[in-house]
C-alpha cells in the first residue's frame, strides 16, 4: 500500500459516497490536498489533508472503498500517513470527527491518539 497525491477528480465519486453515507457536507479547506490510498495499483481510498505552519497535519476526511473497509487497511493507511508526515517534518496529526464519535474514539485511541475536546491528535 502507498499514499500518493492525486487530483480531486480521481476521488470525486468516492467523495460523494462519503458525503451521502456520513451526512457530512463540509468542504475541505482551501489549503487541502488529496492523498490517494493505492493498493496493487488501484485507488482504494483517500485522505484529504491540510498542512499548517505550526507543524500540524490535519486529516479533514478519510475514506476507504467498502470492499477495503474490513481488512484492517485503515490502520495500515494511517500508519503510512504518520510515517510520511513525520518524514516531512510534521510533529502532530489531528483528525476532527463529525460523526460516529464512539467508533472514531476507539479507532483513534488504538492508533495512539488522545482526544482534545472533539479533535483527535497523535504526536509523531
LOFIDREN-210871 format. One line per 10 residues: number of its first residue (from 0); for each residue x, y, z of N, C-alpha, C. Coordinates in nm, 3 decimals. Example, Ala and Ser with C-alpha at 12.3 -4.5 7.8 and 13.67 -1.06 7.14 Angstrom:
BEGIN
0 = 1.319 -0.569 0.780 1.230 -0.450 0.780 1.320 -0.330 0.780 ~ 1.285 -0.225 0.708 1.367 -0.106 0.714 1.290 0.003 0.787
***
This chain:
BEGIN
0 = 0.085 -0.117 0.000 0.000 0.000 0.000 0.089 0.123 0.000 ~ 0.042 0.227 -0.069 0.114 0.354 -0.071 0.015 0.469 -0.075 ~ 0.063 0.585 -0.035 -0.015 0.708 -0.045 0.053 0.796 -0.148 ~ -0.026 0.850 -0.240 0.032 0.942 -0.337 -0.069 1.051 -0.367 ~ -0.016 1.171 -0.392 -0.103 1.284 -0.420 -0.176 1.260 -0.552 ~ -0.307 1.282 -0.550 -0.390 1.265 -0.669 -0.479 1.387 -0.685 ~ -0.530 1.403 -0.804 -0.622 1.511 -0.836 -0.759 1.478 -0.775 ~ -0.833 1.581 -0.736 -0.965 1.561 -0.678 -1.057 1.479 -0.769 ~ -1.044 1.497 -0.898 -1.131 1.423 -0.991 -1.113 1.272 -0.978 ~ -0.996 1.227 -0.935 -0.971 1.084 -0.918 -1.053 1.024 -0.804
10 = -1.093 1.108 -0.708 -1.168 1.057 -0.592 -1.310 1.114 -0.585 ~ -1.350 1.189 -0.684 -1.478 1.259 -0.678 -1.596 1.168 -0.645 ~ -1.606 1.052 -0.710 -1.722 0.965 -0.683 -1.714 0.905 -0.542 ~ -1.593 0.882 -0.490 -1.577 0.835 -0.351 -1.616 0.947 -0.253 ~ -1.580 1.071 -0.288 -1.612 1.186 -0.205 -1.764 1.201 -0.191 ~ -1.835 1.185 -0.302 -1.981 1.193 -0.300 -2.039 1.079 -0.216 ~ -1.983 0.958 -0.229 -2.028 0.844 -0.149 -2.008 0.872 -0.001 ~ -1.892 0.928 0.036 -1.864 0.964 0.175 -1.969 1.062 0.226 ~ -1.999 1.165 0.147 -2.097 1.264 0.189 -2.234 1.202 0.211 ~ -2.277 1.116 0.120 -2.407 1.053 0.134 -2.416 0.967 0.259
20 = -2.313 0.887 0.283 -2.316 0.794 0.396 -2.296 0.864 0.530 ~ -2.214 0.968 0.531 -2.182 1.034 0.658 -2.272 1.153 0.690 ~ -2.344 1.200 0.591 -2.424 1.321 0.604 -2.336 1.439 0.644 ~ -2.210 1.433 0.604 -2.114 1.540 0.629 -2.087 1.610 0.497 ~ -2.134 1.733 0.488 -2.123 1.806 0.362 -2.022 1.920 0.373 ~ -1.939 1.915 0.476 -1.834 2.015 0.493 -1.729 1.998 0.384 ~ -1.694 2.107 0.321 -1.594 2.102 0.214 -1.455 2.117 0.273 ~ -1.355 2.058 0.208 -1.217 2.075 0.254 -1.176 2.221 0.249 ~ -1.079 2.257 0.331 -1.030 2.394 0.330 -0.953 2.421 0.202 ~ -0.930 2.547 0.175 -0.864 2.589 0.052 -0.721 2.535 0.040
30 = -0.653 2.514 0.152 -0.515 2.465 0.150 -0.505 2.313 0.151 ~ -0.617 2.244 0.140 -0.618 2.097 0.147 -0.579 2.035 0.013 ~ -0.529 1.912 0.022 -0.498 1.834 -0.097 -0.532 1.688 -0.071 ~ -0.534 1.608 -0.177 -0.580 1.470 -0.168 -0.462 1.375 -0.181 ~ -0.455 1.280 -0.087 -0.361 1.169 -0.095 -0.442 1.044 -0.125 ~ -0.418 0.983 -0.238 -0.487 0.860 -0.272 -0.425 0.743 -0.197 ~ -0.508 0.651 -0.151 -0.462 0.527 -0.088 -0.464 0.423 -0.199 ~ -0.347 0.374 -0.235 -0.333 0.286 -0.351 -0.282 0.149 -0.304 ~ -0.351 0.045 -0.350 -0.310 -0.092 -0.320 -0.311 -0.171 -0.450 ~ -0.199 -0.232 -0.482 -0.189 -0.310 -0.605 -0.219 -0.228 -0.730
40 = -0.184 -0.101 -0.728 -0.207 -0.014 -0.842 -0.347 0.045 -0.850 ~ -0.437 0.002 -0.761 -0.576 0.050 -0.764 -0.600 0.150 -0.650 ~ -0.675 0.254 -0.681 -0.714 0.353 -0.581 -0.825 0.293 -0.496 ~ -0.797 0.273 -0.366 -0.897 0.211 -0.278 -0.951 0.309 -0.175 ~ -0.901 0.430 -0.175 -0.949 0.530 -0.080 -0.866 0.656 -0.089 ~ -0.885 0.744 0.008 -0.813 0.870 0.007 -0.812 0.934 0.145 ~ -0.719 1.025 0.162 -0.718 1.120 0.273 -0.721 1.259 0.211 ~ -0.801 1.349 0.267 -0.790 1.490 0.234 -0.721 1.552 0.354 ~ -0.605 1.613 0.330 -0.524 1.667 0.439 -0.489 1.813 0.413 ~ -0.458 1.882 0.521 -0.412 2.021 0.513 -0.292 2.037 0.604
50 = -0.197 2.116 0.559 -0.074 2.142 0.634 -0.081 2.279 0.699 ~ -0.025 2.289 0.821 -0.021 2.417 0.891 0.121 2.447 0.936 ~ 0.152 2.576 0.945 0.288 2.620 0.975 0.337 2.577 1.113 ~ 0.246 2.543 1.203 0.288 2.503 1.337 0.332 2.356 1.344 ~ 0.343 2.290 1.228 0.389 2.151 1.225 0.277 2.050 1.234 ~ 0.153 2.096 1.216 0.036 2.008 1.225 -0.011 1.968 1.085 ~ -0.046 1.842 1.072 -0.111 1.791 0.952 -0.253 1.751 0.994 ~ -0.352 1.811 0.931 -0.491 1.782 0.966 -0.552 1.687 0.863 ~ -0.610 1.579 0.911 -0.687 1.489 0.825 -0.830 1.544 0.825 ~ -0.870 1.600 0.712 -1.004 1.658 0.704 -1.107 1.554 0.663
60 = -1.061 1.450 0.595 -1.153 1.344 0.555 -1.070 1.222 0.517 ~ -1.121 1.107 0.551 -1.059 0.981 0.512 -1.166 0.885 0.465 ~ -1.135 0.807 0.364 -1.235 0.718 0.305 -1.166 0.594 0.250 ~ -1.227 0.480 0.274 -1.188 0.354 0.209 -1.310 0.298 0.139 ~ -1.290 0.244 0.019 -1.400 0.180 -0.052 -1.458 0.071 0.037 ~ -1.587 0.044 0.028 -1.650 -0.058 0.112 -1.578 -0.193 0.110 ~ -1.526 -0.236 -0.004 -1.458 -0.366 -0.011 -1.327 -0.368 0.068 ~ -1.274 -0.251 0.100 -1.146 -0.243 0.173 -1.165 -0.210 0.321 ~ -1.286 -0.180 0.363 -1.308 -0.129 0.498 -1.287 -0.231 0.609 ~ -1.306 -0.355 0.585 -1.299 -0.453 0.693 -1.175 -0.542 0.684
70 = -1.069 -0.490 0.625 -0.946 -0.567 0.612 -0.832 -0.506 0.692 ~ -0.864 -0.423 0.789 -0.764 -0.354 0.872 -0.676 -0.260 0.791 ~ -0.717 -0.227 0.669 -0.638 -0.138 0.585 -0.640 0.006 0.636 ~ -0.742 0.043 0.712 -0.747 0.178 0.765 -0.630 0.201 0.860 ~ -0.596 0.100 0.942 -0.481 0.112 1.032 -0.351 0.122 0.952 ~ -0.339 0.041 0.850 -0.219 0.044 0.767 -0.204 0.179 0.697 ~ -0.313 0.230 0.641 -0.309 0.359 0.573 -0.272 0.471 0.671 ~ -0.330 0.469 0.790 -0.298 0.571 0.890 -0.151 0.563 0.930 ~ -0.100 0.443 0.948 0.041 0.429 0.986 0.134 0.479 0.876 ~ 0.098 0.456 0.750 0.178 0.509 0.637 0.171 0.661 0.638
80 = 0.052 0.715 0.662 0.037 0.861 0.669 0.124 0.919 0.780 ~ 0.123 0.854 0.897 0.206 0.901 1.009 0.354 0.902 0.970 ~ 0.400 0.795 0.908 0.541 0.785 0.870 0.579 0.894 0.769 ~ 0.493 0.917 0.670 0.521 1.020 0.570 0.518 1.159 0.634 ~ 0.424 1.181 0.725 0.413 1.311 0.792 0.537 1.338 0.877 ~ 0.580 1.237 0.950 0.699 1.252 1.033 0.822 1.280 0.948 ~ 0.836 1.207 0.838 0.949 1.227 0.747 0.949 1.369 0.689 ~ 0.830 1.425 0.666 0.817 1.559 0.610 0.834 1.669 0.715 ~ 0.852 1.630 0.842 0.877 1.728 0.947 0.757 1.768 1.030 ~ 0.643 1.706 1.010 0.527 1.737 1.093 0.546 1.677 1.232
90 = 0.491 1.744 1.332 0.504 1.697 1.469 0.372 1.651 1.529 ~ 0.263 1.677 1.460 0.132 1.639 1.510 0.038 1.613 1.394 ~ -0.047 1.512 1.410 -0.155 1.483 1.315 -0.285 1.497 1.393 ~ -0.381 1.569 1.336 -0.512 1.582 1.401 -0.621 1.535 1.307 ~ -0.730 1.489 1.366 -0.849 1.449 1.292 -0.969 1.497 1.370 ~ -1.058 1.568 1.303 -1.182 1.615 1.365 -1.294 1.521 1.323 ~ -1.360 1.461 1.420 -1.470 1.369 1.390 -1.602 1.444 1.394 ~ -1.681 1.426 1.289 -1.811 1.493 1.285 -1.926 1.394 1.303 ~ -1.894 1.264 1.308 -1.998 1.163 1.325 -1.937 1.038 1.387 ~ -2.020 0.944 1.425 -1.974 0.816 1.480 -1.863 0.835 1.582
100 = -1.887 0.924 1.676 -1.783 0.957 1.772 -1.732 0.835 1.848 ~ -1.820 0.744 1.886 -1.776 0.625 1.959 -1.683 0.539 1.874 ~ -1.718 0.517 1.748 -1.633 0.437 1.659 -1.499 0.506 1.637 ~ -1.501 0.636 1.613 -1.377 0.710 1.593 -1.291 0.708 1.720 ~ -1.355 0.723 1.836 -1.280 0.723 1.961 -1.201 0.594 1.976 ~ -1.265 0.482 1.955 -1.198 0.351 1.967 -1.085 0.339 1.864 ~ -1.115 0.372 1.739 -1.019 0.362 1.630 -0.897 0.451 1.658 ~ -0.921 0.577 1.692 -0.811 0.670 1.712 -0.730 0.635 1.836 ~ -0.795 0.593 1.942 -0.719 0.551 2.062 -0.631 0.430 2.031 ~ -0.681 0.338 1.949 -0.600 0.223 1.909 -0.475 0.265 1.831
110 = -0.480 0.381 1.768 -0.366 0.433 1.693 -0.276 0.523 1.779 ~ -0.310 0.537 1.906 -0.227 0.617 1.996 -0.268 0.763 2.007 ~ -0.384 0.799 1.955 -0.433 0.936 1.965 -0.499 0.957 2.100 ~ -0.507 1.083 2.139 -0.580 1.120 2.259 -0.678 1.231 2.223 ~ -0.796 1.232 2.283 -0.892 1.337 2.249 -0.852 1.472 2.309 ~ -0.868 1.576 2.230 -0.854 1.715 2.272 -0.987 1.779 2.238 ~ -1.079 1.775 2.326 -1.220 1.807 2.305 -1.270 1.709 2.198 ~ -1.310 1.755 2.080 -1.355 1.661 1.979 -1.251 1.644 1.868 ~ -1.130 1.689 1.895 -1.021 1.676 1.799 -0.929 1.565 1.848 ~ -0.897 1.468 1.763 -0.804 1.361 1.800 -0.667 1.397 1.748
120 = -0.564 1.374 1.829 -0.429 1.405 1.784 -0.332 1.295 1.826 ~ -0.220 1.290 1.756 -0.114 1.194 1.789 0.019 1.260 1.756 ~ 0.108 1.262 1.850 0.242 1.312 1.821 0.315 1.209 1.737 ~ 0.389 1.256 1.638 0.464 1.163 1.551 0.609 1.205 1.546
***
